[in-house]
Amino acid sequence: MAKLVSKVYGDALFEAAMDRNKVDALYEEVCALVPIFHDNPELMGLLGNPQIVKEEKAAIMNQVFSGRIQEELMGFLNIIVGKDRQSDLIPVFEYFIQRVKEYKRIGTVFVSSAMELRAEQRARLEEKLLATTSYASLEMNYQVDPSLIGGVVVRIGDHVVDGSLRTRLYGLKKELSSL
């Protein structure tokens, strides 16, 4: 159910951004708001408190964000509070962010390597991924995982390319044990 709510409201926000030609501006503001809501559980608790009426919650949102964010986003926050969906706010924003990334063809890539990759290795990897995918740009996330022994594991969405030495050794072990 929460996934449906985030899709419905996230799509509505995306369509409003498209209609008003403000996709980039709203995307930037939503990206800035997600950590604010994550890092302030008191605000989320206040918005989720059933003893506080919707009008007071809307007034709190206006007091905190009015004049600091686009009018469209402020109106959207008021709708969310008015519909008593503030507990779904972060999933809605995360869905919106993913929707904008799809629209702009931005891929999110997670790369695990046995040791830190040098700048030229990162550039070559990103270049190769751009050439072999339909993305216009990539958000690269790197992490070091010494348990891989060697090689890299690349994850883009649901696709995983495992070129790690650990996996190759595991496959070889399995092959040898079946003999």
N, C-alpha and C positions, 0 to 999 in steps of 0.2 A: 504494500500500500504506500509506504514512504517513497518508494521508487517512482510510483505513478504520480504522486504529489509533486516530487521534485521535477519530473518531466513536464507536467502540465504547466507549472509556474515558471520553470526554466525556459520552456518554449515560448511562453507568453512574454517574458522579459526579452528574449532574443528577437521575437517578432517586433516588439516595440522599438528595440534598438535599431533594427533594420529599417522600419518605417520612418524613423526620425533621423536616419543616417548617423547614428551615434554608437555604432558597434565598438569602435576602438575606445571611445571615452568611457562607456559603461563597462567594458571589459577591464580597463585599468582600475576603475573605482571598485568593481566587484572583487578583483584580485587583492586590492588593498583592504577591503572590508572583511574578507574571510579570516585573516589572522586576528583582526580586532575582535570579532565574535568568538573565535577560538580562545583567545587569550583573556577574555573577560567573562568568566562563567557567572559572575555576579549579575552582569547585564542580562545574560540569557536566563538566569534564574528569576530575575525581576520580570522579564517579559513573559516567562512561563508561569508566574504566580497567579493562580486562579482567583485570589482575593483582590487583585488589582483589575479594575474594569478596563475594557478595550480603549476607551477614550484617554485614560491616564497613560496607558502603554504607548499610544500614538503620540501623546504629548511628550513623553520621555524620548521617543525616537526623534521627534522633531527638534527637541532641545539639544540632543547629542549631535545629530547629523545635518540639520537644516542649514543651508548656506555653505556646507562643506562638500556636498555631493550634488550630482545632476538632479534637476527637478523630477525627471522620469524615475530615477532610482529612489528618490524620496517618496514619490507617489507609490511606487512598488512596495516599499517597506510598509507604508501605511495600509496598503491592501492586505499584505501578509498578516499584519497585526489585526486588522479588521476581521479577517477570516479565521483568526486564531490559529495560524499556521507558523508562528514564530519558532516552534521547535524544529520545523523543516527548513529553516532559513539557510543553514550551512549546506545541506544537501542540494537545495535549489540553486544556490550560488555555484557550487561545484559542478552541477549539471550544466549551468549556463556557461561556465568557463570551458568545459569540454566541448560544448556546442560551438562556441566561437572558435576554438582551436580547429575543429573539423571544418568549419566554414573557411577559415584562413589557411587550411592545410598545414597546420603546425603539428608535428609529431613529438611525442614525449618518449625519450629513449633512456633506458637504464642500462648502464654498462658496468659489469663487475669484472675486475681483472686481478690477477695474482699480485701484481705490484702496480704502483702509480704509473700511468701512461704519460709519456712525454708529450709536449705540445704538438709536435709534428705527427705523432701517432694519433692523437685525438683529432687533428685536422683531417688526416687521411681517412680515418674511420667515419667521420661525419660526412666527408665528401663522397665516400663509397655508399653510405646509407642514403644520402640524397639522390644519388644516381640510380639506386635500385628500388626506391620507394616512390610513392606518388606525392610525398610531402614537399612543400615549398621551402620549409625551414624546420629545424629540429631544436627541441630543448633537450640538451644533453645532461644527464645526471651520472656522475662517475662515483664508483666506490671500490675500495680495495678489499679483496677477500683472499687472504693467503691460503685458505683451504683449497682453492682452485689449482694450486701447484704451478700452473702456467696457463697461458691462453686467456680468452675472454668469454663472457656470457653476455649476450645482447638481448634485451627485451624491449619490444615495441608493441604496446597493446597486448594482444593475446599471442603474439608470435615471439618465440624464443629461439635464438641460435646459440647453441652451446658448443663452443670451441675450446673448452677447458681440458687441460691435461687430466684432471681428476675424472671427468666423464669418459675420456678415452681409455684410461687405465681400468675403470670400472667395467667398460665394455669388453676389454681384453680379458679381464679376470673372468667375466661371465662366459666368454667364448671358450677359454681354456678349461674351465670347470665342467663344461658340458661335454668335453671329449672323453 
